[in-house]
Amino acid sequence: MKPEQPQLADFVGELEEWLRERGVRVALDPQAARWKGEPEVALEESAAKLDLVIVLGGDGTLLAAARGIGERPVPILGVNLGSLGFLAETSSDDLYRALEDVFAGHYRVESRMRLDVTALRGERTLGRFLALNDAVIGKTALSRMVDLETLADGSPVTTYHADGLIAATPTGSSAYSLSAGGPLLVPELEAIVLTPICPHTLTQRPLVLPETCVVEIRVHAGRGVDVQLTVDGQVGHALGEGDRVRVRRAEHPVRLLVPPGRNRFEVMRAKLRWGER
């Protein structure tokens, strides 16, 4: 739930009542519980007991929920209250019909690959994250370009001299990577997309690697260059000279509930407005 949308409190109350009338036990996220004056329990704590997560919001809210459930294979139903909704595909008007279909077993589960992202300083782990969309290593607004030495399975790929580098999943290929000129991949694929951000050398182009690759990115930042690792646009860690970011396919994917008749290319045409003039 988005905390800046308190108008959803009534909607949440109606949804909770509808579910309880059908014998469904409901656990509220901390924001919804706060609105109702009930005890707050973090999603990370309750995830082990859940059979379904209903996310009300946009893609950013769903990304946060996916991170919150961690490695537990609980399916997520995304209800789009935002503007785009690549991940949260169900509209609020269709929510109750969608839930009836879910309870009747008429929805299908779509597995989405995630990235296991580890930031390292020497042998010390600075942070470890799961990314459904992407991991971005980039300079701050006022810094100069940064050199990002990149290896795949231990073999040198290139050193990107750029504003940054995006390591994206096929799901994340329609996000920041696409804006930076990366390829659009069907999200059911499993691959790792490397997309440089404003590279100084135009011959450095996006690269698609097999999902089995282990990618290591080494930071070479000059004096006064501030570098940040950002995962799914929400969490991350500051990086310095010689720090490394290791990216590999995560063992546990995210499981999204989608309508059985949904056509992937219809979604792309609608969201990206293909063919419009």
Secondary structure, 3 states (H helix, E strand, C coil): CCCCCCCHHHHHHHHHHHHHHCCCCCCCCHHHHHHHCCCCCCHHHHHHHCCCEEEEECHHHHHHHHHHHCCCCCCEEEEECCCCCCCCCEEHHHHHHHHHHHHCCCCEEEEECCEEEEEEECCEEEEEEEECCEEEEEECCCCCCEEEEEEECCEEEEEEEECEEEEECCHHHHCHHHHCCCCCCCCCCCEEEEEEECCCCCCCCCEEEECCCCEEEEEECCCCCCEEEEECCCEEEEECCCCEEEEEECCCCEEEEECCCCCHHHHHHHHHCCCCC
